[in-house]
Amino acid sequence: MPTTPIRFYRDILSGHCHRVELLLTMLKIPFDPIDVNIGRGDLRTPEFIALNRFSQVPVIVDDGVVIADSNAILVYLAKRYGDETWLPADAIGAARVQRWLSAAAGPVAQGVARARMVAVFGAPFNHKDAIATAHDFLRVFEEELTGRCFLAADHATIADLACYSYVSHAPEGHVSLDVYPEVRAWVARVEALPRFVPMPRSKPRQMDA
């Protein structure tokens, strides 16, 4: 465990931050949350830019080591404080996890996450395109989950945490999960993991047809 609690810069409504909080909590790693206000410009201050030049959360500071990017943080925490349960060391297992980390940074971010950003925060993306991308991904996700409990192994890994937060909150972006029973069952399995902590729910705005 770290000699002092990890400093965890976060936005509590960010799925990228929530995936990091899930692993911190599940690994019982002590941390001090530092909530930032994006609208106030906290990510544009010289102090924060010194931590992450991309001006994005999450960021952690662990005994002087600064790690930015949610998926990079998951890898770091799993390798330093976890075991091979969360990130397999063998080539095949590691590749299977990486596949879903890439999905989390790609179609998950461009689909369910982006649709939620528009509906909840008024982000300037095309909402219809984001919803279409979300369903393209969810149809594949549903097939991938058929016959398995978790994404990259027979137990939860950081692959599941990377994808969970935005997929489970997809309805906030007006992306229904009703027609994806395997996805909903997987969401329930992640939520049943020991020391699971939920991300606060957000109320989406009514969108134009």
Phi and psi restraints in degrees (value plus and minus 20) as a CYANA .aco file:
   2 PRO   PHI     -84.0   -44.0
   2 PRO   PSI     132.0   172.0
   3 THR   PHI     -90.8   -50.8
   3 THR   PSI     -47.2    -7.2
   4 THR   PHI    -153.2  -113.2
   4 THR   PSI     136.3   176.3
   5 PRO   PHI     -76.9   -36.9
   5 PRO   PSI     121.5   161.5
   6 ILE   PHI     -87.8   -47.8
   6 ILE   PSI     114.2   154.2
   7 ARG   PHI    -101.8   -61.8
   7 ARG   PSI     105.4   145.4
   8 PHE   PHI    -142.8  -102.8
   8 PHE   PSI      83.0   123.0
   9 TYR   PHI    -103.0   -63.0
   9 TYR   PSI     105.0   145.0
  10 ARG   PHI    -170.1  -130.1
  10 ARG   PSI     143.2   183.2
  11 ASP   PHI    -138.5   -98.5
  11 ASP   PSI     101.3   141.3
  12 ILE   PHI     -86.9   -46.9
  12 ILE   PSI     -35.2     4.8
  13 LEU   PHI    -118.7   -78.7
  13 LEU   PSI     -12.7    27.3
  14 SER   PHI    -113.3   -73.3
  14 SER   PSI     106.2   146.2
  15 GLY   PHI     -85.8   -45.8
  15 GLY   PSI     -52.5   -12.5
  16 HIS   PHI     -81.1   -41.1
  16 HIS   PSI     -60.7   -20.7
  17 CYS   PHI     -92.6   -52.6
  17 CYS   PSI     -58.1   -18.1
  18 HIS   PHI     -82.6   -42.6
  18 HIS   PSI     -58.6   -18.6
  19 ARG   PHI     -82.0   -42.0
  19 ARG   PSI     -54.4   -14.4
  20 VAL   PHI     -90.3   -50.3
  20 VAL   PSI     -63.6   -23.6
  21 GLU   PHI     -80.4   -40.4
  21 GLU   PSI     -57.4   -17.4
  22 LEU   PHI     -77.9   -37.9
  22 LEU   PSI     -68.2   -28.2
  23 LEU   PHI     -90.4   -50.4
  23 LEU   PSI     -60.4   -20.4
  24 LEU   PHI     -75.0   -35.0
  24 LEU   PSI     -64.9   -24.9
  25 THR   PHI     -90.4   -50.4
  25 THR   PSI     -63.9   -23.9
  26 MET   PHI     -87.8   -47.8
  26 MET   PSI     -49.4    -9.4
  27 LEU   PHI    -108.5   -68.5
  27 LEU   PSI     -19.4    20.6
  28 LYS   PHI      39.4    79.4
  28 LYS   PSI      18.1    58.1
  29 ILE   PHI    -108.0   -68.0
  29 ILE   PSI     104.5   144.5
  30 PRO   PHI     -87.7   -47.7
  30 PRO   PSI     116.6   156.6
  31 PHE   PHI    -168.5  -128.5
  31 PHE   PSI     133.2   173.2
  32 ASP   PHI    -128.2   -88.2
  32 ASP   PSI      91.3   131.3
  33 PRO   PHI     -94.4   -54.4
  33 PRO   PSI     115.3   155.3
  34 ILE   PHI    -139.9   -99.9
  34 ILE   PSI      83.0   123.0
  35 ASP   PHI    -100.2   -60.2
  35 ASP   PSI     109.5   149.5
  36 VAL   PHI    -128.4   -88.4
  36 VAL   PSI     133.1   173.1
  37 ASN   PHI    -129.9   -89.9
  37 ASN   PSI      82.5   122.5
  38 ILE   PHI     -84.6   -44.6
  38 ILE   PSI     -61.4   -21.4
  39 GLY   PHI     -83.5   -43.5
  39 GLY   PSI     -47.3    -7.3
  40 ARG   PHI    -101.7   -61.7
  40 ARG   PSI     -30.3     9.7
  41 GLY   PHI      71.8   111.8
  41 GLY   PSI      -0.9    39.1
  42 ASP   PHI     -79.9   -39.9
  42 ASP   PSI     -50.0   -10.0
  43 LEU   PHI     -99.5   -59.5
  43 LEU   PSI     -26.5    13.5
  44 ARG   PHI    -124.3   -84.3
  44 ARG   PSI     -15.8    24.2
  45 THR   PHI     -94.9   -54.9
  45 THR   PSI     131.8   171.8
  46 PRO   PHI     -77.5   -37.5
  46 PRO   PSI     -54.6   -14.6
  47 GLU   PHI     -84.7   -44.7
  47 GLU   PSI     -62.1   -22.1
  48 PHE   PHI     -95.6   -55.6
  48 PHE   PSI     -59.0   -19.0
  49 ILE   PHI     -80.4   -40.4
  49 ILE   PSI     -50.4   -10.4
  50 ALA   PHI     -84.5   -44.5
  50 ALA   PSI     -45.8    -5.8
  51 LEU   PHI    -104.3   -64.3
  51 LEU   PSI     -58.9   -18.9
  52 ASN   PHI    -168.9  -128.9
  52 ASN   PSI      88.5   128.5
  53 ARG   PHI     -86.3   -46.3
  53 ARG   PSI     -36.4     3.6
  54 PHE   PHI    -101.7   -61.7
  54 PHE   PSI     -24.6    15.4
  55 SER   PHI      35.0    75.0
  55 SER   PSI      31.3    71.3
  56 GLN   PHI    -154.2  -114.2
  56 GLN   PSI     129.1   169.1
  57 VAL   PHI    -124.1   -84.1
  57 VAL   PSI     135.3   175.3
  58 PRO   PHI    -106.6   -66.6
  58 PRO   PSI     141.0   181.0
  59 VAL   PHI    -159.5  -119.5
  59 VAL   PSI     121.1   161.1
  60 ILE   PHI    -141.9  -101.9
  60 ILE   PSI     131.5   171.5
  61 VAL   PHI    -145.8  -105.8
  61 VAL   PSI      95.4   135.4
  62 ASP   PHI    -142.1  -102.1
  62 ASP   PSI      84.6   124.6
  63 ASP   PHI      31.0    71.0
  63 ASP   PSI      23.2    63.2
  64 GLY   PHI      68.1   108.1
  64 GLY   PSI     -30.4     9.6
  65 VAL   PHI    -108.3   -68.3
  65 VAL   PSI     103.4   143.4
  66 VAL   PHI    -122.2   -82.2
  66 VAL   PSI     105.8   145.8
  67 ILE   PHI    -146.5  -106.5
  67 ILE   PSI     106.2   146.2
  68 ALA   PHI    -134.9   -94.9
  68 ALA   PSI     144.7   184.7
  69 ASP   PHI      62.6   102.6
  69 ASP   PSI     104.0   144.0
  70 SER   PHI     -81.2   -41.2
  70 SER   PSI     -63.1   -23.1
  71 ASN   PHI     -90.0   -50.0
  71 ASN   PSI     -57.0   -17.0
  72 ALA   PHI     -82.1   -42.1
  72 ALA   PSI     -59.2   -19.2
  73 ILE   PHI     -85.4   -45.4
  73 ILE   PSI     -61.8   -21.8
  74 LEU   PHI     -77.7   -37.7
  74 LEU   PSI     -65.8   -25.8
  75 VAL   PHI     -81.5   -41.5
  75 VAL   PSI     -66.4   -26.4
  76 TYR   PHI     -79.2   -39.2
  76 TYR   PSI     -70.1   -30.1
  77 LEU   PHI     -84.2   -44.2
  77 LEU   PSI     -61.6   -21.6
  78 ALA   PHI     -84.3   -44.3
  78 ALA   PSI     -60.7   -20.7
  79 LYS   PHI     -93.9   -53.9
  79 LYS   PSI     -57.2   -17.2
  80 ARG   PHI    -105.4   -65.4
  80 ARG   PSI     -57.8   -17.8
  81 TYR   PHI    -140.9  -100.9
  81 TYR   PSI     -29.2    10.8
  82 GLY   PHI    -121.8   -81.8
  82 GLY   PSI    -172.3  -132.3
  83 ASP   PHI    -163.9  -123.9
  83 ASP   PSI    -191.9  -151.9
  84 GLU   PHI     -90.6   -50.6
  84 GLU   PSI     -25.8    14.2
  85 THR   PHI     -80.7   -40.7
  85 THR   PSI     -63.2   -23.2
  86 TRP   PHI    -105.3   -65.3
  86 TRP   PSI     -53.2   -13.2
  87 LEU   PHI    -163.8  -123.8
  87 LEU   PSI      78.5   118.5
  88 PRO   PHI     -77.5   -37.5
  88 PRO   PSI     127.1   167.1
  89 ALA   PHI    -108.7   -68.7
  89 ALA   PSI     -43.0    -3.0
  90 ASP   PHI     -93.6   -53.6
  90 ASP   PSI     135.9   175.9
  91 ALA   PHI     -80.6   -40.6
  91 ALA   PSI     -64.6   -24.6
  92 ILE   PHI     -87.4   -47.4
  92 ILE   PSI     -66.6   -26.6
  93 GLY   PHI     -82.8   -42.8
  93 GLY   PSI     -62.2   -22.2
  94 ALA   PHI     -84.3   -44.3
  94 ALA   PSI     -59.8   -19.8
  95 ALA   PHI     -85.3   -45.3
  95 ALA   PSI     -59.0   -19.0
  96 ARG   PHI     -83.4   -43.4
  96 ARG   PSI     -59.6   -19.6
  97 VAL   PHI     -86.2   -46.2
  97 VAL   PSI     -64.7   -24.7
  98 GLN   PHI     -80.6   -40.6
  98 GLN   PSI     -55.1   -15.1
  99 ARG   PHI     -75.3   -35.3
  99 ARG   PSI     -62.2   -22.2
 100 TRP   PHI    -102.4   -62.4
 100 TRP   PSI     -46.2    -6.2
 101 LEU   PHI     -83.8   -43.8
 101 LEU   PSI     -58.3   -18.3
 102 SER   PHI     -86.5   -46.5
 102 SER   PSI     -59.3   -19.3
 103 ALA   PHI     -83.5   -43.5
 103 ALA   PSI     -59.1   -19.1
 104 ALA   PHI     -83.4   -43.4
 104 ALA   PSI     -56.6   -16.6
 105 ALA   PHI    -102.7   -62.7
 105 ALA   PSI     -35.1     4.9
 106 GLY   PHI    -126.5   -86.5
 106 GLY   PSI    -120.5   -80.5
 107 PRO   PHI     -83.2   -43.2
 107 PRO   PSI     -49.9    -9.9
 108 VAL   PHI     -86.4   -46.4
 108 VAL   PSI     -66.9   -26.9
 109 ALA   PHI     -85.4   -45.4
 109 ALA   PSI     -58.3   -18.3
 110 GLN   PHI    -102.7   -62.7
 110 GLN   PSI     -34.7     5.3
 111 GLY   PHI    -128.5   -88.5
 111 GLY   PSI    -112.2   -72.2
 112 VAL   PHI     -80.6   -40.6
 112 VAL   PSI     -58.9   -18.9
 113 ALA   PHI     -88.2   -48.2
 113 ALA   PSI     -64.2   -24.2
 114 ARG   PHI     -87.7   -47.7
 114 ARG   PSI     -59.6   -19.6
 115 ALA   PHI     -80.6   -40.6
 115 ALA   PSI     -60.4   -20.4
 116 ARG   PHI     -86.3   -46.3
 116 ARG   PSI     -59.3   -19.3
 117 MET   PHI     -80.2   -40.2
 117 MET   PSI     -57.9   -17.9
 118 VAL   PHI     -90.0   -50.0
 118 VAL   PSI     -69.9   -29.9
 119 ALA   PHI     -91.5   -51.5
 119 ALA   PSI     -53.1   -13.1
 120 VAL   PHI    -115.3   -75.3
 120 VAL   PSI     -60.9   -20.9
 121 PHE   PHI    -132.6   -92.6
 121 PHE   PSI     -23.3    16.7
 122 GLY   PHI      51.5    91.5
 122 GLY   PSI       9.0    49.0
 123 ALA   PHI     -82.8   -42.8
 123 ALA   PSI     127.7   167.7
 124 PRO   PHI    -105.5   -65.5
 124 PRO   PSI      34.8    74.8
 125 PHE   PHI    -130.0   -90.0
 125 PHE   PSI     144.9   184.9
 126 ASN   PHI     -98.3   -58.3
 126 ASN   PSI      91.0   131.0
 127 HIS   PHI     -86.6   -46.6
 127 HIS   PSI     -61.5   -21.5
 128 LYS   PHI     -83.8   -43.8
 128 LYS   PSI     -60.2   -20.2
 129 ASP   PHI     -85.1   -45.1
 129 ASP   PSI     -60.1   -20.1
 130 ALA   PHI     -85.1   -45.1
 130 ALA   PSI     -60.6   -20.6
 131 ILE   PHI     -84.5   -44.5
 131 ILE   PSI     -62.0   -22.0
 132 ALA   PHI     -82.0   -42.0
 132 ALA   PSI     -63.8   -23.8
 133 THR   PHI     -83.1   -43.1
 133 THR   PSI     -58.3   -18.3
 134 ALA   PHI     -81.5   -41.5
 134 ALA   PSI     -66.8   -26.8
 135 HIS   PHI     -90.7   -50.7
 135 HIS   PSI     -53.5   -13.5
 136 ASP   PHI     -78.2   -38.2
 136 ASP   PSI     -64.1   -24.1
 137 PHE   PHI     -88.2   -48.2
 137 PHE   PSI     -65.6   -25.6
 138 LEU   PHI     -84.4   -44.4
 138 LEU   PSI     -52.1   -12.1
 139 ARG   PHI     -85.0   -45.0
 139 ARG   PSI     -61.1   -21.1
 140 VAL   PHI     -88.5   -48.5
 140 VAL   PSI     -62.3   -22.3
 141 PHE   PHI     -79.0   -39.0
 141 PHE   PSI     -63.1   -23.1
 142 GLU   PHI     -78.5   -38.5
 142 GLU   PSI     -64.4   -24.4
 143 GLU   PHI     -86.6   -46.6
 143 GLU   PSI     -61.1   -21.1
 144 GLU   PHI     -83.2   -43.2
 144 GLU   PSI     -53.2   -13.2
 145 LEU   PHI    -103.4   -63.4
 145 LEU   PSI     -32.9     7.1
 146 THR   PHI     -82.9   -42.9
 146 THR   PSI     101.1   141.1
 147 GLY   PHI      65.4   105.4
 147 GLY   PSI     -14.5    25.5
 148 ARG   PHI    -157.6  -117.6
 148 ARG   PSI     137.0   177.0
 149 CYS   PHI    -112.0   -72.0
 149 CYS   PSI     -57.6   -17.6
 150 PHE   PHI    -151.8  -111.8
 150 PHE   PSI     153.9   193.9
 151 LEU   PHI     -98.9   -58.9
 151 LEU   PSI     -65.9   -25.9
 152 ALA   PHI    -136.5   -96.5
 152 ALA   PSI     -24.5    15.5
 153 ALA   PHI    -179.3  -139.3
 153 ALA   PSI    -196.3  -156.3
 154 ASP   PHI    -105.5   -65.5
 154 ASP   PSI      -8.8    31.2
 155 HIS   PHI    -164.6  -124.6
 155 HIS   PSI     150.8   190.8
 156 ALA   PHI     -89.4   -49.4
 156 ALA   PSI     121.6   161.6
 157 THR   PHI    -150.9  -110.9
 157 THR   PSI    -198.5  -158.5
 158 ILE   PHI     -85.6   -45.6
 158 ILE   PSI     -37.2     2.8
 159 ALA   PHI     -80.1   -40.1
 159 ALA   PSI     -63.5   -23.5
 160 ASP   PHI     -87.1   -47.1
 160 ASP   PSI     -61.4   -21.4
 161 LEU   PHI     -86.1   -46.1
 161 LEU   PSI     -56.4   -16.4
 162 ALA   PHI     -84.4   -44.4
 162 ALA   PSI     -53.5   -13.5
 163 CYS   PHI    -114.5   -74.5
 163 CYS   PSI     -43.1    -3.1
 164 TYR   PHI     -80.4   -40.4
 164 TYR   PSI     -72.6   -32.6
 165 SER   PHI     -77.7   -37.7
 165 SER   PSI     -68.9   -28.9
 166 TYR   PHI     -96.1   -56.1
 166 TYR   PSI     -55.1   -15.1
 167 VAL   PHI     -84.4   -44.4
 167 VAL   PSI     -64.2   -24.2
 168 SER   PHI     -87.3   -47.3
 168 SER   PSI     -46.0    -6.0
 169 HIS   PHI    -119.4   -79.4
 169 HIS   PSI      -4.8    35.2
 170 ALA   PHI     -75.2   -35.2
 170 ALA   PSI     -59.2   -19.2
 171 PRO   PHI     -78.4   -38.4
 171 PRO   PSI     -43.9    -3.9
 172 GLU   PHI     -87.4   -47.4
 172 GLU   PSI     -38.2     1.8
 173 GLY   PHI    -120.7   -80.7
 173 GLY   PSI      -5.5    34.5
 174 HIS   PHI      45.3    85.3
 174 HIS   PSI      16.4    56.4
 175 VAL   PHI    -135.4   -95.4
 175 VAL   PSI      84.2   124.2
 176 SER   PHI     -96.1   -56.1
 176 SER   PSI     123.0   163.0
 177 LEU   PHI    -121.6   -81.6
 177 LEU   PSI     -11.5    28.5
 178 ASP   PHI     -78.7   -38.7
 178 ASP   PSI     -54.5   -14.5
 179 VAL   PHI    -113.1   -73.1
 179 VAL   PSI      -7.1    32.9
 180 TYR   PHI    -144.3  -104.3
 180 TYR   PSI      55.7    95.7
 181 PRO   PHI     -84.0   -44.0
 181 PRO   PSI     -55.2   -15.2
 182 GLU   PHI     -87.1   -47.1
 182 GLU   PSI     -57.9   -17.9
 183 VAL   PHI     -84.7   -44.7
 183 VAL   PSI     -64.9   -24.9
 184 ARG   PHI     -84.8   -44.8
 184 ARG   PSI     -55.9   -15.9
 185 ALA   PHI     -87.0   -47.0
 185 ALA   PSI     -59.1   -19.1
 186 TRP   PHI     -84.5   -44.5
 186 TRP   PSI     -63.3   -23.3
 187 VAL   PHI     -75.1   -35.1
 187 VAL   PSI     -65.5   -25.5
 188 ALA   PHI     -83.5   -43.5
 188 ALA   PSI     -57.3   -17.3
 189 ARG   PHI     -87.0   -47.0
 189 ARG   PSI     -60.8   -20.8
 190 VAL   PHI     -83.1   -43.1
 190 VAL   PSI     -62.3   -22.3
 191 GLU   PHI     -88.1   -48.1
 191 GLU   PSI     -37.3     2.7
 192 ALA   PHI    -110.7   -70.7
 192 ALA   PSI     -22.3    17.7
 193 LEU   PHI     -85.4   -45.4
 193 LEU   PSI     128.2   168.2
 194 PRO   PHI     -78.3   -38.3
 194 PRO   PSI     116.7   156.7
 195 ARG   PHI      46.2    86.2
 195 ARG   PSI       2.4    42.4
 196 PHE   PHI     -81.7   -41.7
 196 PHE   PSI     119.5   159.5
 197 VAL   PHI    -146.0  -106.0
 197 VAL   PSI     112.2   152.2
 198 PRO   PHI     -98.7   -58.7
 198 PRO   PSI     137.7   177.7
 199 MET   PHI    -112.8   -72.8
 199 MET   PSI     117.9   157.9
 200 PRO   PHI     -75.7   -35.7
 200 PRO   PSI     121.6   161.6
 201 ARG   PHI    -100.1   -60.1
 201 ARG   PSI     127.7   167.7
 202 SER   PHI    -139.4   -99.4
 202 SER   PSI     127.5   167.5
 203 LYS   PHI    -114.1   -74.1
 203 LYS   PSI      98.6   138.6
 204 PRO   PHI     -94.5   -54.5
 204 PRO   PSI     134.9   174.9
 205 ARG   PHI     -98.1   -58.1
 205 ARG   PSI     135.5   175.5
 206 GLN   PHI     -91.1   -51.1
 206 GLN   PSI     104.7   144.7
 207 MET   PHI    -119.8   -79.8
 207 MET   PSI     131.6   171.6
 208 ASP   PHI     -86.0   -46.0
 208 ASP   PSI     125.2   165.2
